[in-house]
Amino acid sequence: MRTSCKYGTHRVIEPKGALPQSADKIDATPTITDNELLIDVDVLNIDSASFHQIKNACHGDIESMKTMIYSIVSSQGKMQNPITKSGGMLIGRVRAVGKNYHNQSLQKGTRMATLVSLSLTPLHIDTIESINITNEQVRIKGQAILFDSGIYSVLPDDLDDMVALAALDVAGAPAQAMKLAQKGDTAFIIGAAGKSGLLCAAALRKVIGKEGRIIGLVNEVEQKTFLSSINFYDEVLLEDATDAVAVYQKVESLTYGALADLTINCVNVANTEMASILPTKNHGTVYFFSMATSFTKAALGAEGVGKDITMIIGNGYTENHANIALDFVRNDKTLASIFASRYA
């Protein structure tokens, strides 16, 4: 074995000098160097924006989706959607640990979830066994490489693997939300019924307290009915998030012109930047956790409407984020029930 770059640059095929996430193609040969980890992969949890794009492009046909996923991985050496540029995460079992890998306590067979994106993870697929349209999970047989810098979580014994995977997939969102919110804030969550929206609502309530207010936005009547039944939100709005002015007008009316202190965008479709920016008060904060976000549209859009706001890109990692997300699912009976029904 040889020691290689802990960030994985040794696996970049093209362009030279790139890191694996931004590379067009990487080497996914499932033979590790002495500071890499080899994983037998069971499930790919493709991120929502990517899965939505693949499903739409294939008109929901499972076999066509399998073909597209095979094509992406075989051509790039990783599961990075060429349209959304996003990936997801995986769960599997440790197959081999390089002799210089930073954690020598990992044992062969340990069940784990990677906490770095599939868009930078070398991946080899032998077979795609099934695709679950509902929970966006793809069961495969294959292998993946985790670089020495890559973060992961050993799967807990007290939670179903698929439930844990769903929570870990968006673990950065609730942890970041708690850092951004203040007691008494008015928070606005776009994509309020999804897993990241629900986790953010639970996290925000801990910070803003009863004095604060959480407003959710969904685009389906069934979602609004569901959210109204679980009391995570103080109000739930029904509107298309691509209609920025309509969203703004509803939030403005609901807050008597005060608007939101903090807006969190969790949707998986494009062109929702202005529906996040307009309903946020001057000197407020917008947290874009959506992988469909365009930096250009957000930056120039805010400038164009004269909004002096802080805009934060949804970093999927923040300190202790895995434990924070898993604890919410463990300790909140409503969240536990929702995640079990959707993902277990």
Summary of the structure (lengths in Angstrom):
residues: 344
radius of gyration: 20.2
end to end distance: 38.9
largest distance: 64.9
contacts: 1219
relative contact order: 0.12
helix: 34%
strand: 25%
